[in-house]
Every structure is written in C-alpha cells, then in structure tokens.
Amino acid sequence: MARRIAANRVIIDDRQLVQYVVEIENGIVTNYYPLTEEQPFTEWLGGTILLTKDANGIIKASKDGKFIE
C-alpha cells in the first residue's frame, strides 16, 4: 500500500505546487495531485517536499535533505 503524504508545497522541476498530496511506494513517487479535500490515511508533513528524477526518470521525494520512504 502506498504512503500518502500532504504538504504545503511540492517542488518538481521548476514548478512550485501548493497544497499537494504525494503517494510513495517502496521509496518511489507513484502519483502526486492537488489536495482538494481531506483524505483518509494521509499524513500531513507540512512544509516543502522536493521531488527529483534520477537518471532513469524515477521520481523520489525528500524533505529537509532526507529521502522519504
């Protein structure tokens, strides 16, 4: 089951997305989308989550310099 995390800001490439949810499974971001309503089993981290793509195009999430698993 994917881990669902919400944050004030999500940054990917040069875009800053406000109030977003990031879904992570086995350390890989599987989906991200706007937080439009409260969702069950969603962790609120607040702050900013940075999404980065590795050489294979796989997206990973980090917060405060630490990868989110």
C-alpha positions in Angstrom: 0.0 0.0 0.0 1.3 3.4 -0.9 2.1 6.0 1.7 0.1 9.2 1.2 1.7 12.5 2.4 0.4 16.0 2.1 2.5 19.2 2.3 2.1 22.9 1.9 4.4 22.9 -1.1 5.7 20.4 -3.5 8.5 21.3 -5.9 9.2 19.4 -9.1 11.4 20.7 -11.9 10.9 24.5 -11.7 7.3 24.3 -10.6 6.1 25.0 -7.1 2.8 23.3 -6.4 0.6 24.4 -3.4 -1.3 22.1 -1.1 -0.4 18.8 -2.8 -0.5 15.1 -1.9 2.4 12.8 -2.8 2.0 9.0 -3.0 5.1 6.9 -2.4 5.5 3.2 -2.7 8.9 1.4 -2.0 10.6 4.8 -2.0 9.3 5.8 -5.4 6.7 8.5 -6.1 3.8 6.9 -7.9 1.5 9.9 -8.0 1.1 13.5 -6.9 -2.0 15.6 -7.1 -3.7 18.7 -5.5 -5.2 18.3 -2.1 -8.8 19.3 -2.7 -10.5 17.5 0.3 -9.5 15.6 3.4 -8.4 12.0 2.5 -8.2 9.0 4.9 -4.7 7.7 5.8 -3.0 10.8 4.6 0.0 12.1 6.7 0.3 15.9 6.9 4.0 16.8 6.9 3.6 20.5 6.1 6.5 22.5 4.8 8.0 21.6 1.4 8.6 18.3 -0.3 11.1 18.2 -3.1 10.5 15.7 -6.0 13.6 14.8 -8.1 14.0 12.5 -11.0 17.0 10.1 -11.2 18.9 9.2 -14.4 16.1 6.6 -15.2 13.3 9.1 -14.7 12.2 7.6 -11.4 10.8 10.3 -9.1 12.0 10.3 -5.4 10.7 12.6 -2.7 12.7 14.3 0.0 12.1 16.7 2.9 14.8 18.6 4.7 17.5 16.8 2.8 16.3 13.3 3.7 14.6 10.9 1.3 11.0 9.8 2.2 10.4 6.1 2.1 
